[in-house]
Amino acid sequence: MLLGSLQPHPVRASYRWLKRDGTPAPGVPGLRTPLPGTLVPGERMTALLRVRAPAQAGSYVLRATLVQEGVAWFDELDPGNACDLIVGVTEP
């Protein structure tokens, strides 16, 4: 299986903001980042993600993963398919 921008269900890099207890942070949709190429299993690629921070200050978990549009988030299929980072958001 190839991963990339194949229609009708392209795979893109994305993220979700979670509260520290693991529940979703409300009102913060993850932006999608197209992959810069196509991958086959076992290949690696580096992609920069544009991230929109939550509006409310606090401590959050930023979970980066892949999403196949209209099919599934990769971390929901296997939690090992995500990278979690604890992030402190402050008032502007």
VEXVEX-286739 format. One record per atom (N, C-alpha, C, O): residue number from 1; x, y, z. Coordinates in Angstrom, 3 decimals. Layout:
N
+-----+----------+----------+----------+
|   i |        x |        y |        z |
+-----+----------+----------+----------+
| NUM |        X |        Y |        Z |
...
+-----+----------+----------+----------+
END
This chain:
92
+-----+----------+----------+----------+
|   i |        x |        y |        z |
+-----+----------+----------+----------+
|   1 |    0.843 |   -1.185 |    0.000 |
|   1 |    0.000 |    0.000 |    0.000 |
|   1 |    0.884 |    1.241 |    0.000 |
|   1 |    1.832 |    1.324 |    0.780 |
|   2 |    0.591 |    2.180 |   -0.843 |
|   2 |    1.316 |    3.443 |   -0.905 |
|   2 |    0.625 |    4.465 |   -0.015 |
|   2 |   -0.603 |    4.496 |    0.060 |
|   3 |    1.408 |    5.300 |    0.659 |
|   3 |    0.853 |    6.392 |    1.450 |
|   3 |    1.191 |    7.696 |    0.770 |
|   3 |    2.342 |    7.927 |    0.400 |
|   4 |    0.205 |    8.550 |    0.601 |
|   4 |    0.429 |    9.842 |   -0.026 |
|   4 |   -0.888 |   10.432 |   -0.480 |
|   4 |   -1.944 |   10.085 |    0.051 |
|   5 |   -0.836 |   11.295 |   -1.428 |
|   5 |   -2.028 |   12.012 |   -1.863 |
|   5 |   -2.761 |   11.276 |   -2.974 |
|   5 |   -2.989 |   11.843 |   -4.043 |
|   6 |   -3.121 |   10.060 |   -2.745 |
|   6 |   -3.884 |    9.289 |   -3.716 |
|   6 |   -5.366 |    9.488 |   -3.449 |
|   6 |   -5.834 |    9.291 |   -2.327 |
|   7 |   -6.090 |    9.870 |   -4.463 |
|   7 |   -7.529 |   10.090 |   -4.334 |
|   7 |   -8.259 |    8.752 |   -4.405 |
|   7 |   -7.712 |    7.832 |   -5.011 |
|   8 |   -9.414 |    8.575 |   -3.853 |
|   8 |  -10.251 |    9.601 |   -3.230 |
|   8 |   -9.998 |    9.769 |   -1.725 |
|   8 |  -10.684 |   10.567 |   -1.085 |
|   9 |   -9.042 |    9.048 |   -1.145 |
|   9 |   -8.794 |    9.116 |    0.299 |
|   9 |   -7.307 |    9.351 |    0.578 |
|   9 |   -6.605 |    8.438 |    1.014 |
|  10 |   -6.827 |   10.575 |    0.325 |
|  10 |   -5.400 |   10.826 |    0.521 |
|  10 |   -4.989 |   10.721 |    1.987 |
|  10 |   -5.799 |   10.930 |    2.890 |
|  11 |   -3.729 |   10.398 |    2.204 |
|  11 |   -3.150 |   10.367 |    3.546 |
|  11 |   -2.408 |   11.678 |    3.743 |
|  11 |   -1.624 |   12.099 |    2.892 |
|  12 |   -2.667 |   12.313 |    4.873 |
|  12 |   -2.021 |   13.585 |    5.197 |
|  12 |   -1.507 |   13.538 |    6.631 |
|  12 |   -1.994 |   12.761 |    7.452 |
|  13 |   -0.526 |   14.372 |    6.918 |
|  13 |   -0.063 |   14.548 |    8.292 |
|  13 |   -1.026 |   15.522 |    8.972 |
|  13 |   -1.476 |   16.492 |    8.361 |
|  14 |   -1.335 |   15.255 |   10.231 |
|  14 |   -2.206 |   16.146 |   10.981 |
|  14 |   -1.915 |   15.986 |   12.463 |
|  14 |   -0.943 |   15.338 |   12.852 |
|  15 |   -2.756 |   16.574 |   13.273 |
|  15 |   -2.557 |   16.539 |   14.718 |
|  15 |   -3.881 |   16.758 |   15.419 |
|  15 |   -4.869 |   17.179 |   14.818 |
|  16 |   -3.873 |   16.462 |   16.699 |
|  16 |   -5.010 |   16.773 |   17.556 |
|  16 |   -4.472 |   17.296 |   18.878 |
|  16 |   -3.434 |   16.844 |   19.361 |
|  17 |   -5.190 |   18.257 |   19.461 |
|  17 |   -4.872 |   18.748 |   20.794 |
|  17 |   -5.703 |   17.981 |   21.800 |
|  17 |   -6.915 |   17.832 |   21.642 |
|  18 |   -5.043 |   17.498 |   22.828 |
|  18 |   -5.719 |   16.775 |   23.901 |
|  18 |   -5.482 |   17.487 |   25.222 |
|  18 |   -4.451 |   18.131 |   25.418 |
|  19 |   -6.443 |   17.365 |   26.123 |
|  19 |   -6.200 |   17.809 |   27.489 |
|  19 |   -5.223 |   16.820 |   28.114 |
|  19 |   -5.014 |   15.733 |   27.576 |
|  20 |   -4.634 |   17.180 |   29.225 |
|  20 |   -3.645 |   16.314 |   29.866 |
|  20 |   -4.233 |   14.980 |   30.294 |
|  20 |   -3.497 |   14.008 |   30.468 |
|  21 |   -5.573 |   14.917 |   30.469 |
|  21 |   -6.205 |   13.641 |   30.841 |
|  21 |   -6.488 |   12.760 |   29.621 |
|  21 |   -7.043 |   11.670 |   29.760 |
|  22 |   -6.106 |   13.232 |   28.416 |
|  22 |   -6.281 |   12.444 |   27.195 |
|  22 |   -7.562 |   12.704 |   26.436 |
|  22 |   -7.745 |   12.161 |   25.346 |
|  23 |   -8.455 |   13.515 |   26.974 |
|  23 |   -9.694 |   13.844 |   26.266 |
|  23 |   -9.427 |   14.965 |   25.266 |
|  23 |   -8.526 |   15.777 |   25.476 |
|  24 |  -10.200 |   15.019 |   24.180 |
|  24 |   -9.969 |   16.056 |   23.164 |
|  24 |  -10.173 |   17.464 |   23.723 |
|  24 |  -11.091 |   17.697 |   24.510 |
|  25 |   -9.324 |   18.391 |   23.319 |
|  25 |   -9.506 |   19.803 |   23.649 |
|  25 |  -10.577 |   20.343 |   22.702 |
|  25 |  -10.465 |   20.169 |   21.488 |
|  26 |  -11.607 |   20.992 |   23.232 |
|  26 |  -12.712 |   21.442 |   22.374 |
|  26 |  -12.335 |   22.603 |   21.464 |
|  26 |  -11.546 |   23.473 |   21.831 |
|  27 |  -12.914 |   22.595 |   20.276 |
|  27 |  -12.816 |   23.722 |   19.366 |
|  27 |  -11.463 |   23.967 |   18.728 |
|  27 |  -11.168 |   25.090 |   18.320 |
|  28 |  -10.640 |   22.939 |   18.636 |
|  28 |   -9.315 |   23.127 |   18.043 |
|  28 |   -9.124 |   22.090 |   16.935 |
|  28 |   -8.521 |   21.043 |   17.172 |
|  29 |   -9.634 |   22.367 |   15.718 |
|  29 |   -9.457 |   21.394 |   14.641 |
|  29 |   -8.011 |   21.348 |   14.160 |
|  29 |   -7.338 |   22.376 |   14.097 |
|  30 |   -7.544 |   20.163 |   13.825 |
|  30 |   -6.182 |   20.005 |   13.323 |
|  30 |   -6.082 |   20.371 |   11.854 |
|  30 |   -6.897 |   19.940 |   11.039 |
|  31 |   -5.081 |   21.164 |   11.523 |
|  31 |   -4.811 |   21.484 |   10.122 |
|  31 |   -4.230 |   20.249 |    9.442 |
|  31 |   -3.619 |   19.412 |   10.106 |
|  32 |   -4.407 |   20.126 |    8.160 |
|  32 |   -3.864 |   19.010 |    7.390 |
|  32 |   -2.647 |   19.476 |    6.609 |
|  32 |   -2.626 |   20.589 |    6.083 |
|  33 |   -1.636 |   18.624 |    6.536 |
|  33 |   -0.428 |   18.920 |    5.778 |
|  33 |   -0.235 |   17.826 |    4.737 |
|  33 |   -0.068 |   16.661 |    5.098 |
|  34 |   -0.255 |   18.178 |    3.447 |
|  34 |   -0.004 |   17.158 |    2.423 |
|  34 |    1.397 |   16.579 |    2.595 |
|  34 |    2.326 |   17.296 |    2.965 |
|  35 |    1.545 |   15.308 |    2.333 |
|  35 |    2.858 |   14.678 |    2.376 |
|  35 |    3.639 |   15.119 |    1.140 |
|  35 |    3.066 |   15.248 |    0.059 |
|  36 |    4.946 |   15.352 |    1.295 |
|  36 |    5.726 |   15.843 |    0.161 |
|  36 |    6.016 |   14.791 |   -0.903 |
|  36 |    6.694 |   15.085 |   -1.887 |
|  37 |    5.520 |   13.582 |   -0.726 |
|  37 |    5.738 |   12.521 |   -1.706 |
|  37 |    4.939 |   11.295 |   -1.325 |
|  37 |    4.087 |   11.349 |   -0.439 |
|  38 |    5.210 |   10.205 |   -1.985 |
|  38 |    4.528 |    8.943 |   -1.715 |
|  38 |    5.476 |    8.013 |   -0.975 |
|  38 |    6.673 |    7.973 |   -1.261 |
|  39 |    4.936 |    7.273 |   -0.030 |
|  39 |    5.717 |    6.332 |    0.770 |
|  39 |    5.241 |    4.911 |    0.553 |
|  39 |    4.060 |    4.671 |    0.305 |
|  40 |    6.156 |    3.985 |    0.645 |
|  40 |    5.800 |    2.575 |    0.709 |
|  40 |    6.155 |    2.111 |    2.114 |
|  40 |    6.961 |    2.761 |    2.779 |
|  41 |    5.581 |    1.006 |    2.588 |
|  41 |    5.871 |    0.556 |    3.947 |
|  41 |    7.374 |    0.456 |    4.208 |
|  41 |    8.134 |   -0.061 |    3.389 |
|  42 |    7.779 |    0.967 |    5.377 |
|  42 |    9.174 |    0.925 |    5.780 |
|  42 |    9.970 |    2.170 |    5.426 |
|  42 |   11.057 |    2.378 |    5.965 |
|  43 |    9.447 |    3.008 |    4.524 |
|  43 |   10.140 |    4.248 |    4.156 |
|  43 |    9.876 |    5.312 |    5.213 |
|  43 |    8.903 |    5.232 |    5.964 |
|  44 |   10.759 |    6.315 |    5.263 |
|  44 |   10.612 |    7.444 |    6.173 |
|  44 |   10.588 |    8.736 |    5.387 |
|  44 |   11.120 |    8.835 |    4.282 |
|  45 |    9.953 |    9.722 |    5.996 |
|  45 |    9.858 |   11.031 |    5.372 |
|  45 |    9.755 |   12.070 |    6.483 |
|  45 |    9.165 |   11.804 |    7.530 |
|  46 |   10.317 |   13.232 |    6.262 |
|  46 |   10.173 |   14.343 |    7.196 |
|  46 |    9.210 |   15.349 |    6.585 |
|  46 |    9.327 |   15.709 |    5.414 |
|  47 |    8.261 |   15.796 |    7.392 |
|  47 |    7.298 |   16.798 |    6.935 |
|  47 |    7.115 |   17.826 |    8.042 |
|  47 |    7.035 |   17.469 |    9.217 |
|  48 |    7.049 |   19.086 |    7.675 |
|  48 |    6.788 |   20.145 |    8.639 |
|  48 |    5.279 |   20.329 |    8.769 |
|  48 |    4.566 |   20.403 |    7.768 |
|  49 |    4.801 |   20.403 |   10.007 |
|  49 |    3.380 |   20.609 |   10.259 |
|  49 |    3.124 |   22.049 |   10.660 |
|  49 |    3.845 |   22.599 |   11.492 |
|  50 |    2.125 |   22.652 |   10.090 |
|  50 |    1.638 |   23.947 |   10.570 |
|  50 |    0.607 |   23.623 |   11.639 |
|  50 |   -0.306 |   22.828 |   11.419 |
|  51 |    0.765 |   24.252 |   12.805 |
|  51 |   -0.084 |   23.934 |   13.949 |
|  51 |   -0.782 |   25.189 |   14.446 |
|  51 |   -0.162 |   26.244 |   14.579 |
|  52 |   -2.068 |   25.068 |   14.718 |
|  52 |   -2.851 |   26.154 |   15.304 |
|  52 |   -3.030 |   25.823 |   16.790 |
|  52 |   -3.570 |   24.771 |   17.133 |
|  53 |   -2.581 |   26.715 |   17.661 |
|  53 |   -2.647 |   26.482 |   19.107 |
|  53 |   -4.059 |   26.715 |   19.638 |
|  53 |   -4.830 |   27.478 |   19.056 |
|  54 |   -4.393 |   26.057 |   20.741 |
|  54 |   -5.683 |   26.322 |   21.383 |
|  54 |   -5.771 |   27.783 |   21.826 |
|  54 |   -4.755 |   28.399 |   22.146 |
|  55 |   -6.978 |   28.332 |   21.845 |
|  55 |   -7.185 |   29.730 |   22.240 |
|  55 |   -7.039 |   29.908 |   23.748 |
|  55 |   -6.662 |   30.986 |   24.207 |
|  56 |   -7.329 |   28.879 |   24.513 |
|  56 |   -7.278 |   28.965 |   25.972 |
|  56 |   -5.910 |   28.520 |   26.481 |
|  56 |   -5.399 |   27.472 |   26.084 |
|  57 |   -5.325 |   29.328 |   27.363 |
|  57 |   -4.035 |   28.983 |   27.960 |
|  57 |   -4.171 |   27.699 |   28.774 |
|  57 |   -5.229 |   27.405 |   29.330 |
|  58 |   -3.084 |   26.949 |   28.828 |
|  58 |   -3.081 |   25.728 |   29.624 |
|  58 |   -2.011 |   24.773 |   29.145 |
|  58 |   -1.221 |   25.089 |   28.255 |
|  59 |   -2.000 |   23.606 |   29.746 |
|  59 |   -1.058 |   22.554 |   29.387 |
|  59 |   -1.802 |   21.504 |   28.573 |
|  59 |   -2.832 |   20.991 |   29.010 |
|  60 |   -1.289 |   21.186 |   27.401 |
|  60 |   -1.951 |   20.278 |   26.477 |
|  60 |   -0.979 |   19.213 |   25.968 |
|  60 |    0.237 |   19.317 |   26.129 |
|  61 |   -1.559 |   18.196 |   25.353 |
|  61 |   -0.775 |   17.211 |   24.616 |
|  61 |   -1.036 |   17.457 |   23.136 |
|  61 |   -2.183 |   17.439 |   22.690 |
|  62 |    0.025 |   17.686 |   22.384 |
|  62 |   -0.071 |   17.805 |   20.928 |
|  62 |    0.237 |   16.423 |   20.357 |
|  62 |    1.362 |   15.937 |   20.478 |
|  63 |   -0.747 |   15.797 |   19.744 |
|  63 |   -0.579 |   14.462 |   19.167 |
|  63 |   -0.493 |   14.568 |   17.652 |
|  63 |   -1.485 |   14.882 |   16.994 |
|  64 |    0.679 |   14.309 |   17.098 |
|  64 |    0.884 |   14.322 |   15.656 |
|  64 |    0.760 |   12.896 |   15.125 |
|  64 |    1.278 |   11.952 |   15.722 |
|  65 |    0.070 |   12.755 |   14.000 |
|  65 |   -0.138 |   11.445 |   13.397 |
|  65 |   -0.518 |   11.633 |   11.927 |
|  65 |   -0.526 |   12.753 |   11.415 |
|  66 |   -0.823 |   10.555 |   11.277 |
|  66 |   -1.330 |   10.603 |    9.900 |
|  66 |   -2.830 |   10.339 |    9.922 |
|  66 |   -3.346 |    9.687 |   10.830 |
|  67 |   -3.519 |   10.853 |    8.912 |
|  67 |   -4.944 |   10.605 |    8.762 |
|  67 |   -5.211 |   10.279 |    7.297 |
|  67 |   -4.748 |   10.982 |    6.399 |
|  68 |   -5.958 |    9.208 |    7.069 |
|  68 |   -6.420 |    8.918 |    5.715 |
|  68 |   -7.830 |    9.466 |    5.642 |
|  68 |   -8.746 |    8.951 |    6.284 |
|  69 |   -7.996 |   10.519 |    4.851 |
|  69 |   -9.252 |   11.255 |    4.805 |
|  69 |  -10.440 |   10.339 |    4.533 |
|  69 |  -10.440 |    9.548 |    3.590 |
|  70 |  -11.452 |   10.472 |    5.388 |
|  70 |  -12.668 |    9.690 |    5.235 |
|  70 |  -12.535 |    8.234 |    5.641 |
|  70 |  -13.485 |    7.466 |    5.496 |
|  71 |  -11.361 |    7.837 |    6.153 |
|  71 |  -11.146 |    6.433 |    6.513 |
|  71 |  -10.805 |    6.305 |    7.995 |
|  71 |  -11.600 |    5.765 |    8.764 |
|  72 |   -9.621 |    6.797 |    8.410 |
|  72 |   -9.222 |    6.621 |    9.806 |
|  72 |   -8.005 |    7.467 |   10.143 |
|  72 |   -7.207 |    7.819 |    9.275 |
|  73 |   -7.886 |    7.782 |   11.425 |
|  73 |   -6.671 |    8.348 |   11.993 |
|  73 |   -5.764 |    7.170 |   12.322 |
|  73 |   -6.213 |    6.178 |   12.898 |
|  74 |   -4.483 |    7.276 |   11.956 |
|  74 |   -3.557 |    6.163 |   12.158 |
|  74 |   -3.366 |    5.823 |   13.627 |
|  74 |   -3.198 |    4.651 |   13.964 |
|  75 |   -3.388 |    6.826 |   14.519 |
|  75 |   -3.189 |    6.550 |   15.944 |
|  75 |   -4.373 |    5.823 |   16.561 |
|  75 |   -4.223 |    5.185 |   17.604 |
|  76 |   -5.550 |    5.905 |   15.940 |
|  76 |   -6.698 |    5.148 |   16.444 |
|  76 |   -6.569 |    3.668 |   16.097 |
|  76 |   -7.110 |    2.815 |   16.800 |
|  77 |   -5.856 |    3.362 |   15.021 |
|  77 |   -5.615 |    1.972 |   14.643 |
|  77 |   -4.494 |    1.359 |   15.470 |
|  77 |   -4.538 |    0.177 |   15.810 |
|  78 |   -3.481 |    2.177 |   15.792 |
|  78 |   -2.345 |    1.729 |   16.601 |
|  78 |   -1.752 |    2.961 |   17.283 |
|  78 |   -1.214 |    3.836 |   16.605 |
|  79 |   -1.841 |    3.046 |   18.623 |
|  79 |   -1.309 |    4.216 |   19.337 |
|  79 |    0.166 |    4.487 |   19.049 |
|  79 |    0.631 |    5.610 |   19.243 |
|  80 |    0.902 |    3.486 |   18.594 |
|  80 |    2.304 |    3.674 |   18.245 |
|  80 |    2.501 |    4.519 |   16.999 |
|  80 |    3.630 |    4.878 |   16.664 |
|  81 |    1.412 |    4.840 |   16.308 |
|  81 |    1.478 |    5.658 |   15.100 |
|  81 |    1.348 |    7.148 |   15.396 |
|  81 |    1.001 |    7.929 |   14.510 |
|  82 |    1.623 |    7.545 |   16.635 |
|  82 |    1.498 |    8.948 |   17.013 |
|  82 |    2.744 |    9.403 |   17.754 |
|  82 |    3.484 |    8.603 |   18.326 |
|  83 |    2.947 |   10.690 |   17.725 |
|  83 |    4.020 |   11.315 |   18.492 |
|  83 |    3.358 |   12.346 |   19.400 |
|  83 |    2.735 |   13.289 |   18.912 |
|  84 |    3.485 |   12.177 |   20.721 |
|  84 |    2.880 |   13.096 |   21.685 |
|  84 |    3.930 |   14.035 |   22.251 |
|  84 |    5.053 |   13.630 |   22.551 |
|  85 |    3.547 |   15.292 |   22.391 |
|  85 |    4.429 |   16.306 |   22.946 |
|  85 |    3.610 |   17.158 |   23.908 |
|  85 |    2.551 |   17.659 |   23.530 |
|  86 |    4.072 |   17.330 |   25.134 |
|  86 |    3.384 |   18.193 |   26.091 |
|  86 |    3.766 |   19.635 |   25.781 |
|  86 |    4.945 |   19.972 |   25.669 |
|  87 |    2.739 |   20.482 |   25.644 |
|  87 |    2.942 |   21.866 |   25.229 |
|  87 |    2.206 |   22.790 |   26.197 |
|  87 |    1.046 |   22.549 |   26.530 |
|  88 |    2.879 |   23.842 |   26.644 |
|  88 |    2.234 |   24.881 |   27.445 |
|  88 |    1.822 |   26.023 |   26.541 |
|  88 |    2.647 |   26.572 |   25.810 |
|  89 |    0.545 |   26.384 |   26.587 |
|  89 |    0.012 |   27.495 |   25.788 |
|  89 |   -0.239 |   28.663 |   26.733 |
|  89 |   -0.906 |   28.510 |   27.757 |
|  90 |    0.301 |   29.835 |   26.385 |
|  90 |    0.129 |   31.022 |   27.213 |
|  90 |   -0.770 |   32.038 |   26.503 |
|  90 |   -1.006 |   31.940 |   25.299 |
|  91 |   -1.256 |   32.990 |   27.251 |
|  91 |   -2.064 |   34.068 |   26.681 |
|  91 |   -1.197 |   34.890 |   25.723 |
|  91 |   -0.008 |   35.071 |   25.984 |
|  92 |   -1.763 |   35.388 |   24.626 |
|  92 |   -0.954 |   36.199 |   23.693 |
|  92 |   -0.535 |   37.524 |   24.310 |
|  92 |    0.145 |   38.319 |   23.662 |
+-----+----------+----------+----------+
END
